Every structure is written in C-alpha cells, then in structure tokens.
Amino acid sequence: MISKKRYLSWSNWLILAFLSVLPFQPQEVQVNSIIIIALSLLSLLSLTAQDFIGFGIRSKFLWMPLMWIALALSLLWSEDVDRGLNSIFKSLPLILLPFVFSLQGKNRSKIEVWKMVFVASCLLASVIGLSSGLIKFAETGLSYHFSYQYVCPFLPPAYTSLYIALALAILIDQLRQNTSSSWWVHLGIWFFMIHLAVIFSRSGIVLLLLLIGWNLMVLLRNKLKRQLTLFLLLMVIGITALMTNAKVQDRISGVVKIAQGQYEYEGTSSSLGARMWIWNAARELVLDRPWLGYGAGGEKNALLLKFEEKELSFGVERGYNAHNQFMQYALAIGVLGLFYFLFLFWRSIRLSLNRKNVFGVMSMLFIALAFFTESMLERQAGIFLFAFFYSLIELQNSFAKTQEV
C-alpha cells in the first residue's frame, strides 16, 4: 500500500508528463496510454476502502464512467463486436482519468500548474507548426498558402484548433482573474489566436470568434487600454491578411453555397457539403433504430452500408464516421445514450455557473462546439482531452461550496 502523500507526489509527476506530450500524440509509441495505465495502477495501489466507497457510490466523478459503461453494454446488440471492443478499450480513459482525479484532493495550486504545463506544451506544438509553415512559405517564393500538413504537424486541424482554444481559455481566464498579469500572458493569447486563424478550420473559426469576444470583454472590464489598443490593431491586420488568402475565400464561398442549399460534393474530402451528406445519412440511420442504436462498432458498419446505398463513394473509400460526436453516439447507443451524453455537458456547465467557474463554462462550450463537426471521441487525441478537462473541471467545481439552484 502506497501512502497518500507519496501517491499524490508521484501521480502529480505522471499527470505533468501526460500533459507535456498530450498535444503531440506520438503514433509509434502510445506514451499517453502508458502514462494513463501507470497512473491507474498507482491509484489502485494507494486505494483505501474509504476511497473506493467514495468513488463508487457518492463520487461526482462517476458520471462520465457511466457513459463508458453504456458503450460497453451496447456490445450486446452490436453486429461488429470486434470493432466495438476496440472502441471500448480505446475509450478506457473515460473511466481511468475520473478515477485518478477523484483521489487528488483539493489543491488549487497544483491544478494551476497542470493548466500552465498544458499551455506550455500547446505553445511548443504551435511554434513547431507555424515555423514549418513559414519555412514552406519562404521556400515556395511567397506563393504558398498555408496548408494543414505544415501548420498542424501532430494532430488534424479540428483537434489542433480545440487544443489551442483550450490553451487560450486558460490564459484569458488567468487575465480575467489577475489584472496585473505579465505581458507574456498577452503575447501567448495573441500567438495562439494567430495560429488558430492560420489553421482556419470550421470549428476553429467559431472558437476564435468566441475567444476574441471574451478577450475583448476582459480587456474592457479590466481597463487595460494599451493592451486593448494593440489587440484591436492585431485584429485589423489579421482580418486583412486572411481575407486575401485563397483558402479563406474558398471556405467562405463554401459556407454561402451551403446556406443556399447547395450540397454538391466536389471531391474535397473535408468540404462542408460532404459533411451535410454524411449527416443526412446518419440522421436516417438514427430514425431507423432510435432508442438503442446499433451498438459500439455496429454503428460504423451501418454508416458504411448507408453510404453505399446513397452512392456516397467518398464516405465508403475513406471509411468516414458521422463527423459529429453527438450523432456518433446516437448511432452507437441510441437517443437514450445521446441524452445522457448531453446531460454530462449540461451538468458540468450548470455546476460551473453556480460556482462562478468561467473557465469551466467556456471550456465545456468549446468542446461541445468542436463535437458538432467532428467525431472527436473516435480518436485517442480527443478522448484524452475530453476525459482530462471534464475531470479537471469537476475537481475545480468541488472546491467552491455554493448552494445548488
């Protein structure tokens, strides 16, 4: 049995290591998976009977593991158990991270360190991404438009955008709480916003607009006139540069076409029009089996068969998922499971509002928005991020003792 003091020290270092490599997600060796397993084993060795009862019966950290249990139970009616078992195993952090956090105790300073390490690791990933993009830009004689493969070298654009948005939320929240924050906080905010704008993913732009609004409100409320002036100047320059970029113009014209009801698929696998076709196919499947869905793993086969039926060759060839996490869960565990998934977001946001945890509210909103255009929990990069931040916000909300509404 490991003493509580030693456990907290060792687990803290493992969490710091986890956050240090989180934005990089190395594919050759699943470092994050190894760290999660080590954390879980360490937690089990330190577990007392009182800790076990507290987690299993009355712990607030039990809500997300129940989601994993629902996915596991859906194997009973899945038509592809092998694929479903792979999804269930890949989703284990939804149980393991809440379990680890339930044993961490109430240490505010430790949580702030975790958040700053996450910001630092995201900053390093952003520096590498933007540097590789600038190098390519210079090599092509200033004729190259930024491409995802250069500015997002570690994760897909939507995932990179969400990581950056959450790092921005940490910095803006720190600025909100401390009006005397040093200039590095402002520089970090500006740098991350530039990277988010350069990526220009669909969800990333929505997140960027929300973050710009939040940052402006903080600067105005704290009466930081000089920083506000520089931020507005940066916005003008950034908008001017973006509007002259061909990729940005294509994205805007694509949105206009969708608004006019034009869903033509023109061979671009990431087009919004392709997503509209995918969402329509997924919606029809949900209506066919609304209550319990197709089971973990079975929903992927059902979606591919629907693509073949509708002659959506791009979906069949690339094995696309629903490109919407809420729709993905509706397919896997039905609308009952979807309602519970939505309940997780509602509960976290409601508790954050009661405890005046602005960071918690904004973070869960950002994650929910990103889930509308991507099935992010189909990749471990999304599972790790969601499990960590949901558990972190639960831990933060447990500090304040305000009356429930």
KEKE-3310 file (N, C-alpha, C; in steps of 0.2 Angstrom, whole numbers, plus 5000, padded with zeros to 4 digits):
npx = (5004:5003:5007:4997:5002:5014:5008:5001:5011:5019:5009:5006:5017:5016:5005:5009:5019:5010:5003:5013:5016:5004:4998:5006:5004:5012:5013:5020:5024:5013:5013:5005:4995:5002:5006:4994:4990:5000:4996:4984:4987:4995:4986:4977:4985:4986:4974:4961:4949:4939:4941:4937:4924:4919:4922:4914:4901:4896:4903:4906:4913:4909:4900:4905:4911:4900:4895:4904:4902:4889:4892:4900:4890:4882:4888:4881:4871:4877:4883:4896:4906:4920:4926:4919:4924:4937:4934:4929:4940:4949:4942:4944:4951:4940:4935:4946:4954:4944:4944:4957:4957:4948:4955:4964:4962:4960:4968:4972:4983:4991:4982:4983:4996:4996:4987:4995:5006:5000:4997:5010:5015:5006:5010:5023:5020:5013:5022:5031:5023:5019:5031:5036:5027:5030:5043:5040:5032:5042:5051:5044:5044:5036:5023:5016:5001:4996:4996:4987:4995:5007:5005:4999:5006:5006:4992:4976:4967:4955:4956:4969:4964:4955:4963:4972:4962:4958:4969:4970:4959:4963:4973:4966:4957:4965:4970:4958:4956:4967:4972:4984:4992:5007:5016:5018:5007:4998:5005:5005:4992:4989:4998:4993:4980:4984:4989:4977:4969:4977:4976:4962:4951:4934:4927:4937:4937:4924:4927:4937:4931:4923:4932:4939:4929:4927:4940:4941:4930:4936:4948:4942:4934:4944:4950:4962:4970:4981:4985:4972:4972:4983:4978:4967:4973:4980:4970:4964:4975:4976:4963:4963:4974:4969:4958:4963:4968:4968:4963:4954:4945:4939:4933:4924:4915:4911:4903:4893:4887:4881:4872:4863:4858:4865:4872:4882:4895:4911:4923:4931:4937:4936:4926:4912:4900:4901:4900:4887:4880:4884:4879:4865:4864:4867:4857:4846:4849:4848:4835:4829:4833:4830:4831:4840:4851:4864:4874:4891:4904:4895:4888:4897:4898:4885:4884:4893:4887:4875:4881:4885:4872:4867:4876:4888:4903:4914:4913:4913:4925:4935:4931:4922:4917:4903:4906:4902:4901:4890:4880:4886:4886:4873:4870:4877:4873:4860:4846:4844:4856:4862:4855:4860:4873:4872:4867:4879:4886:4877:4876:4890:4892:4881:4885:4897:4893:4886:4896:4903:4913:4921:4930:4927:4914:4917:4926:4919:4909:4917:4922:4910:4905:4916:4913:4902:4906:4915:4919:4926:4929:4932:4945:4960:4967:4956:4949:4957:4959:4946:4942:4952:4949:4936:4936:4945:4938:4927:4934:4939:4926:4922:4929:4923:4909:4895:4877:4866:4856)
npy = (4994:5011:5026:5040:5053:5050:5045:5056:5064:5056:5054:5067:5070:5061:5065:5078:5074:5067:5078:5086:5079:5078:5087:5082:5068:5055:5043:5031:5026:5024:5035:5042:5033:5023:5031:5034:5021:5018:5028:5024:5011:5015:5022:5012:5005:5014:5015:5015:5007:5017:5026:5019:5017:5030:5034:5025:5026:5039:5048:5062:5060:5049:5051:5052:5039:5031:5034:5027:5014:5012:5012:5000:4991:4991:4983:4971:4971:4974:4972:4971:4965:4964:4976:4985:4981:4986:5000:5002:4998:5008:5019:5019:5029:5037:5031:5029:5042:5050:5042:5043:5057:5058:5055:5065:5075:5092:5104:5119:5126:5116:5112:5124:5123:5112:5117:5127:5119:5112:5123:5127:5116:5115:5127:5125:5115:5123:5133:5125:5120:5133:5137:5127:5130:5143:5141:5133:5142:5152:5144:5142:5154:5164:5161:5151:5145:5143:5126:5112:5101:5107:5117:5110:5099:5088:5084:5082:5096:5101:5095:5101:5114:5114:5111:5122:5132:5128:5130:5144:5148:5145:5155:5167:5167:5167:5180:5187:5185:5190:5206:5211:5203:5197:5203:5191:5183:5190:5190:5177:5174:5182:5175:5162:5165:5169:5157:5149:5157:5155:5141:5140:5131:5125:5123:5129:5143:5147:5145:5154:5167:5167:5167:5179:5188:5186:5189:5203:5208:5205:5213:5226:5227:5226:5238:5239:5248:5250:5237:5233:5242:5237:5224:5226:5232:5221:5213:5220:5219:5205:5201:5208:5201:5188:5189:5190:5178:5163:5151:5154:5162:5152:5144:5153:5155:5142:5140:5149:5143:5132:5138:5142:5130:5121:5106:5100:5088:5090:5083:5086:5080:5086:5095:5106:5103:5089:5084:5088:5078:5067:5069:5069:5055:5049:5054:5047:5034:5035:5037:5025:5016:5021:5021:5012:5011:5005:4999:4998:4999:4993:5004:5009:5000:5001:5014:5014:5005:5013:5023:5017:5013:5026:5029:5037:5038:5044:5043:5029:5025:5031:5027:5035:5042:5048:5062:5070:5071:5070:5064:5053:5045:5044:5035:5024:5021:5025:5037:5038:5036:5047:5057:5056:5059:5072:5077:5076:5087:5097:5096:5099:5112:5119:5117:5124:5137:5139:5139:5150:5148:5152:5148:5134:5134:5140:5131:5119:5123:5126:5113:5106:5113:5110:5096:5096:5096:5086:5069:5067:5059:5047:5046:5044:5056:5065:5058:5058:5072:5076:5068:5072:5086:5087:5080:5088:5100:5096:5093:5106:5112:5106:5113:5125:5130:5132:5136:5125:5127)
npz = (5000:4995:5003:5006:5004:4997:4985:4980:4976:4967:4957:4953:4946:4936:4929:4925:4916:4907:4902:4896:4884:4878:4867:4856:4853:4850:4837:4835:4848:4860:4871:4880:4883:4890:4901:4907:4911:4920:4929:4934:4939:4950:4957:4961:4969:4980:4985:4997:5007:5011:5001:4989:4992:4992:4979:4971:4975:4980:4973:4963:4952:4945:4935:4921:4919:4919:4906:4898:4903:4897:4884:4883:4887:4875:4867:4867:4858:4846:4829:4826:4835:4837:4832:4840:4853:4852:4851:4864:4872:4868:4873:4887:4895:4899:4910:4918:4920:4927:4939:4944:4946:4956:4967:4970:4979:4986:4979:4974:4969:4963:4952:4945:4940:4932:4922:4917:4912:4902:4893:4890:4883:4872:4867:4862:4853:4844:4840:4833:4823:4816:4813:4803:4793:4790:4785:4773:4767:4763:4756:4744:4737:4742:4737:4742:4750:4767:4773:4780:4783:4786:4796:4806:4812:4820:4824:4817:4809:4816:4829:4833:4833:4844:4855:4855:4857:4870:4877:4875:4882:4895:4897:4895:4905:4916:4914:4916:4930:4936:4935:4934:4926:4918:4903:4895:4896:4888:4876:4873:4871:4860:4851:4850:4845:4832:4827:4827:4818:4806:4804:4801:4802:4802:4814:4822:4818:4823:4837:4838:4836:4847:4857:4854:4857:4871:4876:4873:4881:4893:4893:4892:4904:4913:4911:4903:4893:4884:4881:4875:4864:4856:4854:4846:4835:4830:4827:4816:4806:4805:4800:4788:4782:4781:4773:4761:4757:4748:4752:4763:4756:4748:4758:4763:4752:4751:4763:4760:4749:4755:4764:4754:4751:4743:4741:4734:4731:4728:4727:4737:4752:4764:4763:4768:4762:4759:4772:4775:4768:4774:4787:4784:4780:4792:4800:4795:4798:4812:4814:4810:4820:4834:4848:4855:4846:4836:4843:4850:4838:4829:4823:4814:4804:4800:4795:4784:4776:4773:4766:4755:4750:4747:4737:4740:4737:4742:4756:4758:4753:4761:4773:4782:4798:4807:4808:4818:4835:4843:4835:4832:4844:4845:4835:4840:4853:4854:4856:4869:4875:4869:4875:4888:4886:4882:4894:4903:4898:4901:4915:4919:4914:4921:4935:4935:4932:4944:4953:4949:4939:4927:4917:4917:4911:4899:4893:4892:4883:4872:4869:4866:4855:4846:4845:4836:4823:4822:4825:4838:4849:4843:4841:4850:4854:4855:4865:4876:4879:4881:4893:4902:4903:4907:4919:4926:4927:4935:4947:4950:4952:4963:4973:4977:4988:4985:4985:4978:4963)
capx = (5000:5007:5005:4993:5007:5018:5004:4999:5018:5020:5003:5007:5023:5014:5000:5013:5021:5004:5001:5018:5016:4997:4997:5010:5001:5016:5010:5024:5023:5007:5016:5000:4992:5007:5006:4987:4990:5004:4993:4978:4990:4997:4980:4974:4989:4985:4967:4959:4941:4935:4942:4933:4917:4918:4921:4909:4894:4894:4908:4904:4917:4906:4895:4907:4912:4893:4895:4908:4898:4883:4895:4901:4884:4879:4891:4876:4867:4882:4884:4903:4909:4927:4927:4916:4929:4942:4932:4928:4946:4952:4939:4946:4952:4934:4934:4953:4955:4940:4946:4963:4956:4944:4959:4969:4962:4958:4974:4971:4989:4993:4978:4985:5002:4994:4985:5001:5010:4996:4998:5017:5016:5002:5014:5028:5017:5011:5029:5034:5018:5019:5038:5036:5023:5033:5048:5037:5030:5048:5054:5040:5044:5030:5017:5012:4996:4997:4992:4986:5001:5013:5004:4996:5011:5005:4986:4971:4966:4950:4959:4973:4961:4952:4969:4974:4956:4958:4975:4968:4954:4967:4976:4961:4954:4970:4970:4952:4957:4973:4973:4992:4996:5013:5015:5019:5001:4995:5009:5003:4985:4990:5001:4988:4975:4987:4989:4970:4967:4980:4973:4956:4946:4927:4926:4942:4935:4919:4930:4941:4927:4921:4938:4940:4924:4929:4946:4939:4927:4941:4952:4937:4932:4950:4953:4969:4969:4986:4984:4966:4974:4987:4974:4962:4977:4982:4964:4963:4980:4974:4957:4965:4978:4965:4953:4967:4970:4963:4959:4949:4939:4935:4929:4918:4911:4908:4898:4887:4883:4878:4867:4859:4855:4869:4876:4886:4901:4916:4929:4935:4935:4934:4921:4906:4895:4902:4898:4880:4878:4886:4874:4859:4864:4867:4851:4841:4850:4846:4827:4828:4834:4832:4831:4847:4856:4867:4879:4898:4906:4890:4886:4902:4896:4878:4885:4896:4881:4871:4885:4884:4866:4866:4881:4892:4909:4920:4912:4915:4933:4938:4928:4921:4912:4897:4909:4898:4901:4883:4877:4890:4884:4866:4871:4880:4869:4853:4844:4844:4863:4864:4853:4864:4879:4871:4867:4886:4888:4873:4878:4896:4891:4877:4889:4902:4889:4884:4902:4906:4919:4920:4934:4924:4909:4919:4929:4914:4906:4921:4922:4903:4905:4920:4910:4897:4909:4920:4918:4932:4930:4934:4952:4963:4968:4950:4947:4962:4957:4939:4942:4956:4946:4930:4938:4948:4933:4924:4938:4938:4919:4922:4932:4918:4904:4889:4871:4863:4849)
capy = (5000:5017:5031:5046:5059:5048:5044:5062:5067:5053:5055:5073:5070:5057:5070:5083:5070:5066:5085:5088:5075:5077:5089:5079:5062:5051:5037:5025:5023:5027:5037:5044:5027:5021:5035:5033:5014:5019:5032:5019:5006:5019:5024:5006:5003:5019:5015:5013:5005:5023:5029:5015:5018:5037:5034:5020:5027:5046:5052:5066:5058:5043:5052:5050:5032:5028:5034:5021:5008:5012:5010:4993:4987:4991:4977:4966:4971:4976:4967:4970:4965:4965:4983:4988:4980:4991:5006:5002:4998:5015:5024:5017:5035:5040:5029:5030:5048:5052:5039:5046:5064:5058:5054:5070:5080:5099:5108:5123:5127:5110:5112:5129:5121:5107:5121:5130:5115:5111:5129:5127:5110:5118:5133:5122:5112:5129:5136:5120:5120:5139:5138:5123:5133:5149:5139:5131:5148:5155:5140:5142:5161:5168:5159:5146:5146:5138:5120:5109:5097:5110:5121:5105:5093:5082:5082:5085:5103:5102:5094:5106:5120:5113:5111:5129:5136:5127:5134:5151:5149:5146:5162:5173:5166:5170:5188:5189:5184:5194:5212:5213:5198:5199:5203:5185:5181:5194:5188:5170:5175:5184:5170:5156:5167:5169:5150:5147:5160:5152:5135:5142:5126:5127:5124:5134:5150:5149:5146:5160:5172:5167:5169:5186:5192:5185:5193:5210:5209:5205:5219:5232:5227:5227:5244:5238:5252:5249:5230:5233:5245:5233:5219:5229:5233:5215:5210:5223:5217:5198:5201:5210:5196:5182:5190:5190:5171:5159:5146:5158:5164:5146:5142:5157:5153:5135:5141:5153:5138:5128:5142:5142:5123:5118:5101:5096:5086:5092:5079:5088:5076:5090:5100:5106:5099:5082:5083:5088:5072:5062:5070:5066:5048:5047:5055:5042:5028:5036:5037:5018:5012:5027:5020:5009:5012:5000:4996:5001:4996:4991:5010:5011:4996:5003:5020:5012:5002:5018:5027:5013:5014:5033:5030:5042:5035:5047:5040:5022:5024:5034:5024:5040:5042:5053:5068:5074:5066:5068:5060:5046:5042:5042:5029:5019:5019:5027:5043:5037:5037:5054:5062:5056:5062:5079:5078:5077:5094:5102:5096:5102:5119:5121:5117:5129:5143:5140:5141:5156:5145:5154:5143:5128:5135:5141:5125:5114:5125:5125:5106:5104:5116:5106:5090:5097:5095:5080:5063:5068:5053:5041:5046:5045:5063:5068:5055:5060:5079:5077:5065:5076:5093:5086:5078:5094:5105:5093:5094:5114:5114:5103:5117:5130:5127:5137:5132:5122:5130)
capz = (5000:4995:5007:5002:5002:4991:4979:4977:4973:4961:4952:4951:4941:4930:4926:4922:4910:4902:4899:4892:4877:4875:4860:4851:4852:4845:4835:4836:4855:4864:4878:4884:4885:4895:4907:4910:4914:4926:4934:4936:4944:4956:4961:4964:4975:4985:4987:5003:5007:5011:4994:4985:4993:4990:4971:4968:4977:4980:4969:4957:4946:4942:4929:4914:4918:4917:4899:4896:4904:4892:4877:4884:4887:4869:4863:4867:4852:4841:4824:4825:4842:4837:4831:4846:4858:4850:4853:4871:4875:4867:4877:4894:4899:4901:4917:4922:4922:4933:4945:4946:4949:4962:4973:4970:4984:4984:4979:4969:4966:4958:4946:4941:4937:4927:4917:4913:4908:4896:4889:4888:4878:4866:4864:4859:4847:4839:4837:4828:4817:4812:4810:4797:4788:4787:4781:4767:4763:4761:4750:4738:4734:4744:4733:4745:4755:4772:4772:4786:4785:4789:4802:4810:4810:4825:4825:4812:4811:4821:4835:4834:4835:4850:4859:4855:4860:4877:4880:4876:4888:4902:4898:4896:4912:4921:4913:4920:4937:4938:4930:4933:4923:4914:4896:4892:4895:4882:4870:4872:4868:4853:4847:4849:4840:4825:4824:4826:4812:4801:4803:4798:4802:4803:4821:4824:4817:4828:4843:4838:4837:4854:4861:4853:4861:4878:4877:4872:4887:4899:4892:4893:4911:4917:4908:4900:4887:4880:4878:4871:4858:4852:4852:4841:4829:4828:4824:4809:4802:4804:4796:4781:4779:4780:4768:4754:4757:4743:4756:4766:4751:4746:4764:4764:4747:4753:4768:4756:4745:4760:4766:4749:4750:4738:4745:4729:4733:4723:4728:4743:4757:4770:4762:4772:4758:4761:4779:4775:4765:4779:4792:4782:4780:4799:4803:4793:4802:4819:4814:4809:4826:4838:4856:4857:4841:4833:4847:4848:4832:4824:4820:4809:4798:4797:4791:4778:4771:4771:4761:4748:4747:4744:4732:4743:4736:4746:4763:4758:4751:4767:4780:4786:4803:4807:4808:4823:4840:4846:4830:4833:4850:4844:4831:4844:4859:4853:4858:4876:4877:4867:4881:4894:4884:4883:4902:4905:4897:4905:4922:4920:4913:4927:4941:4934:4933:4951:4956:4945:4936:4920:4913:4916:4907:4892:4891:4890:4877:4866:4867:4863:4848:4842:4844:4831:4816:4822:4830:4841:4853:4839:4841:4857:4855:4858:4871:4882:4880:4884:4899:4906:4905:4911:4926:4929:4929:4941:4953:4951:4955:4970:4978:4979:4992:4984:4985:4971:4961)
cpx = (5004:5003:5001:4998:5011:5014:5003:5006:5019:5015:5004:5012:5020:5009:5004:5016:5016:5003:5006:5018:5009:4996:5001:5007:5006:5013:5014:5024:5018:5009:5010:4996:4996:5006:4999:4987:4994:5000:4987:4981:4992:4991:4977:4978:4988:4978:4965:4951:4937:4935:4937:4926:4915:4917:4915:4902:4892:4898:4905:4908:4914:4902:4898:4909:4905:4892:4898:4905:4892:4886:4897:4895:4881:4882:4886:4872:4871:4883:4892:4906:4917:4929:4924:4921:4935:4940:4931:4935:4950:4949:4940:4947:4946:4932:4941:4954:4951:4942:4952:4962:4952:4948:4964:4968:4961:4964:4974:4978:4992:4989:4981:4992:5000:4991:4990:5005:5007:4997:5005:5018:5012:5006:5020:5026:5015:5017:5031:5029:5019:5026:5039:5032:5026:5039:5046:5035:5036:5051:5050:5040:5038:5023:5013:5007:4997:4993:4992:4992:5007:5011:5001:5000:5009:4997:4982:4969:4961:4952:4964:4970:4958:4957:4971:4968:4956:4964:4974:4963:4958:4970:4972:4958:4959:4971:4964:4953:4962:4974:4980:4996:5002:5011:5015:5012:4997:4999:5006:4996:4985:4993:4996:4983:4977:4987:4982:4968:4970:4977:4966:4951:4939:4926:4930:4940:4929:4922:4934:4937:4924:4926:4940:4936:4925:4935:4945:4935:4931:4945:4948:4936:4938:4953:4960:4969:4975:4986:4978:4968:4978:4983:4970:4967:4979:4976:4963:4968:4978:4969:4959:4969:4974:4961:4956:4969:4965:4959:4953:4943:4935:4931:4923:4913:4907:4902:4892:4883:4879:4871:4861:4856:4859:4874:4881:4893:4906:4922:4933:4933:4933:4929:4915:4900:4895:4899:4890:4877:4879:4881:4867:4858:4864:4860:4846:4842:4847:4838:4825:4828:4836:4833:4838:4852:4858:4873:4886:4901:4901:4888:4891:4900:4890:4879:4888:4891:4877:4874:4884:4877:4864:4872:4886:4899:4914:4919:4914:4922:4937:4936:4926:4916:4907:4900:4904:4897:4894:4879:4880:4888:4876:4865:4873:4876:4862:4852:4845:4851:4865:4861:4857:4871:4878:4870:4874:4888:4884:4875:4884:4895:4887:4881:4894:4899:4888:4890:4906:4913:4919:4924:4931:4918:4911:4922:4924:4910:4910:4922:4916:4903:4910:4917:4904:4900:4914:4917:4924:4934:4931:4942:4955:4965:4962:4948:4951:4960:4951:4939:4946:4952:4940:4931:4941:4943:4928:4928:4938:4931:4918:4925:4927:4912:4898:4883:4869:4857:4845)
cpy = (5006:5022:5037:5051:5057:5047:5051:5065:5063:5054:5062:5074:5066:5062:5075:5080:5069:5073:5087:5085:5075:5081:5086:5072:5057:5045:5030:5022:5027:5029:5039:5038:5024:5024:5034:5026:5015:5023:5028:5014:5009:5020:5018:5004:5008:5019:5012:5011:5012:5026:5026:5016:5025:5038:5031:5022:5034:5051:5056:5064:5052:5045:5050:5043:5029:5028:5028:5015:5007:5009:5002:4989:4986:4986:4971:4965:4974:4971:4967:4971:4967:4973:4987:4987:4985:4998:5007:5002:5005:5020:5023:5024:5038:5037:5030:5037:5051:5049:5042:5053:5063:5057:5059:5075:5087:5103:5112:5125:5122:5110:5118:5127:5116:5111:5124:5126:5113:5117:5129:5121:5112:5123:5130:5119:5118:5132:5131:5120:5127:5140:5134:5126:5139:5147:5137:5137:5152:5151:5141:5150:5165:5167:5154:5148:5141:5132:5116:5105:5100:5114:5116:5099:5087:5080:5085:5092:5104:5100:5099:5112:5120:5114:5118:5133:5135:5130:5142:5153:5149:5153:5167:5173:5169:5178:5190:5190:5189:5200:5213:5208:5201:5199:5196:5182:5184:5191:5181:5170:5177:5178:5164:5158:5167:5162:5148:5150:5157:5145:5135:5135:5128:5128:5129:5141:5152:5150:5152:5166:5173:5170:5176:5190:5192:5189:5200:5212:5210:5212:5226:5232:5228:5234:5244:5241:5250:5242:5230:5236:5241:5227:5220:5230:5226:5212:5213:5220:5209:5197:5202:5204:5190:5183:5190:5183:5167:5154:5149:5159:5158:5144:5146:5156:5147:5136:5145:5148:5134:5131:5142:5135:5119:5113:5098:5094:5086:5088:5081:5085:5080:5095:5100:5102:5092:5080:5083:5081:5066:5063:5068:5059:5046:5048:5050:5036:5029:5035:5029:5014:5018:5026:5017:5009:5005:4996:4999:4996:4994:4998:5011:5007:4999:5010:5019:5009:5008:5022:5023:5013:5021:5034:5036:5038:5037:5044:5033:5021:5026:5031:5030:5038:5047:5060:5073:5069:5065:5063:5053:5042:5040:5036:5023:5016:5022:5034:5044:5039:5044:5059:5062:5059:5070:5082:5080:5084:5099:5102:5100:5110:5122:5122:5123:5136:5144:5142:5147:5154:5146:5150:5137:5129:5136:5135:5120:5116:5124:5117:5104:5107:5112:5099:5090:5095:5089:5075:5063:5062:5046:5041:5047:5052:5067:5065:5058:5067:5080:5074:5069:5083:5092:5084:5084:5099:5102:5094:5102:5115:5111:5108:5122:5127:5132:5133:5131:5126:5125)
cpz = (5000:4999:5003:5000:4996:4985:4976:4974:4967:4955:4949:4945:4935:4926:4922:4915:4904:4898:4894:4885:4874:4868:4855:4849:4847:4843:4835:4842:4858:4871:4882:4887:4891:4902:4911:4914:4920:4931:4938:4941:4950:4960:4964:4970:4981:4988:4993:5003:5007:5004:4989:4985:4990:4982:4969:4970:4977:4976:4963:4951:4943:4936:4922:4914:4916:4909:4896:4897:4899:4885:4878:4884:4879:4864:4863:4861:4846:4836:4822:4831:4842:4837:4838:4852:4858:4853:4861:4875:4874:4871:4885:4898:4902:4908:4921:4924:4928:4939:4948:4949:4955:4968:4974:4976:4982:4985:4973:4965:4961:4952:4942:4937:4931:4921:4913:4910:4902:4891:4886:4882:4872:4863:4860:4852:4841:4836:4832:4822:4813:4809:4803:4792:4785:4783:4774:4763:4760:4755:4744:4735:4736:4740:4736:4750:4761:4771:4779:4788:4787:4796:4807:4810:4815:4825:4819:4814:4816:4828:4837:4837:4842:4856:4860:4859:4868:4881:4880:4881:4895:4903:4899:4903:4917:4920:4917:4927:4940:4933:4929:4930:4918:4907:4892:4891:4889:4876:4868:4869:4861:4848:4845:4844:4833:4823:4823:4819:4806:4799:4799:4797:4804:4810:4824:4824:4822:4835:4843:4839:4844:4859:4860:4857:4868:4880:4877:4879:4893:4899:4894:4901:4915:4916:4907:4893:4882:4877:4873:4864:4853:4850:4846:4834:4826:4824:4817:4804:4800:4799:4789:4778:4777:4774:4761:4753:4753:4747:4760:4762:4749:4752:4764:4758:4748:4758:4764:4752:4749:4762:4760:4747:4745:4741:4740:4732:4727:4723:4733:4749:4764:4769:4766:4768:4759:4768:4779:4773:4771:4785:4790:4782:4788:4802:4801:4797:4809:4819:4813:4816:4831:4845:4858:4852:4839:4837:4845:4843:4827:4820:4814:4803:4795:4793:4785:4773:4769:4766:4754:4745:4744:4739:4734:4743:4741:4754:4763:4757:4758:4773:4785:4792:4802:4807:4813:4829:4843:4842:4831:4838:4849:4840:4835:4849:4859:4856:4866:4879:4875:4873:4887:4893:4885:4890:4905:4904:4901:4912:4923:4920:4919:4933:4940:4934:4940:4955:4953:4942:4929:4915:4912:4911:4899:4889:4888:4884:4871:4864:4864:4856:4843:4840:4838:4824:4816:4827:4834:4846:4849:4839:4849:4859:4858:4864:4877:4884:4884:4892:4904:4908:4909:4918:4930:4931:4935:4947:4955:4955:4962:4975:4981:4983:4991:4984:4978:4970:4958)
residu = (MET:ILE:SER:LYS:LYS:ARG:TYR:LEU:SER:TRP:SER:ASN:TRP:LEU:ILE:LEU:ALA:PHE:LEU:SER:VAL:LEU:PRO:PHE:GLN:PRO:GLN:GLU:VAL:GLN:VAL:ASN:SER:ILE:ILE:ILE:ILE:ALA:LEU:SER:LEU:LEU:SER:LEU:LEU:SER:LEU:THR:ALA:GLN:ASP:PHE:ILE:GLY:PHE:GLY:ILE:ARG:SER:LYS:PHE:LEU:TRP:MET:PRO:LEU:MET:TRP:ILE:ALA:LEU:ALA:LEU:SER:LEU:LEU:TRP:SER:GLU:ASP:VAL:ASP:ARG:GLY:LEU:ASN:SER:ILE:PHE:LYS:SER:LEU:PRO:LEU:ILE:LEU:LEU:PRO:PHE:VAL:PHE:SER:LEU:GLN:GLY:LYS:ASN:ARG:SER:LYS:ILE:GLU:VAL:TRP:LYS:MET:VAL:PHE:VAL:ALA:SER:CYS:LEU:LEU:ALA:SER:VAL:ILE:GLY:LEU:SER:SER:GLY:LEU:ILE:LYS:PHE:ALA:GLU:THR:GLY:LEU:SER:TYR:HIS:PHE:SER:TYR:GLN:TYR:VAL:CYS:PRO:PHE:LEU:PRO:PRO:ALA:TYR:THR:SER:LEU:TYR:ILE:ALA:LEU:ALA:LEU:ALA:ILE:LEU:ILE:ASP:GLN:LEU:ARG:GLN:ASN:THR:SER:SER:SER:TRP:TRP:VAL:HIS:LEU:GLY:ILE:TRP:PHE:PHE:MET:ILE:HIS:LEU:ALA:VAL:ILE:PHE:SER:ARG:SER:GLY:ILE:VAL:LEU:LEU:LEU:LEU:LEU:ILE:GLY:TRP:ASN:LEU:MET:VAL:LEU:LEU:ARG:ASN:LYS:LEU:LYS:ARG:GLN:LEU:THR:LEU:PHE:LEU:LEU:LEU:MET:VAL:ILE:GLY:ILE:THR:ALA:LEU:MET:THR:ASN:ALA:LYS:VAL:GLN:ASP:ARG:ILE:SER:GLY:VAL:VAL:LYS:ILE:ALA:GLN:GLY:GLN:TYR:GLU:TYR:GLU:GLY:THR:SER:SER:SER:LEU:GLY:ALA:ARG:MET:TRP:ILE:TRP:ASN:ALA:ALA:ARG:GLU:LEU:VAL:LEU:ASP:ARG:PRO:TRP:LEU:GLY:TYR:GLY:ALA:GLY:GLY:GLU:LYS:ASN:ALA:LEU:LEU:LEU:LYS:PHE:GLU:GLU:LYS:GLU:LEU:SER:PHE:GLY:VAL:GLU:ARG:GLY:TYR:ASN:ALA:HIS:ASN:GLN:PHE:MET:GLN:TYR:ALA:LEU:ALA:ILE:GLY:VAL:LEU:GLY:LEU:PHE:TYR:PHE:LEU:PHE:LEU:PHE:TRP:ARG:SER:ILE:ARG:LEU:SER:LEU:ASN:ARG:LYS:ASN:VAL:PHE:GLY:VAL:MET:SER:MET:LEU:PHE:ILE:ALA:LEU:ALA:PHE:PHE:THR:GLU:SER:MET:LEU:GLU:ARG:GLN:ALA:GLY:ILE:PHE:LEU:PHE:ALA:PHE:PHE:TYR:SER:LEU:ILE:GLU:LEU:GLN:ASN:SER:PHE:ALA:LYS:THR:GLN:GLU:VAL)
# end
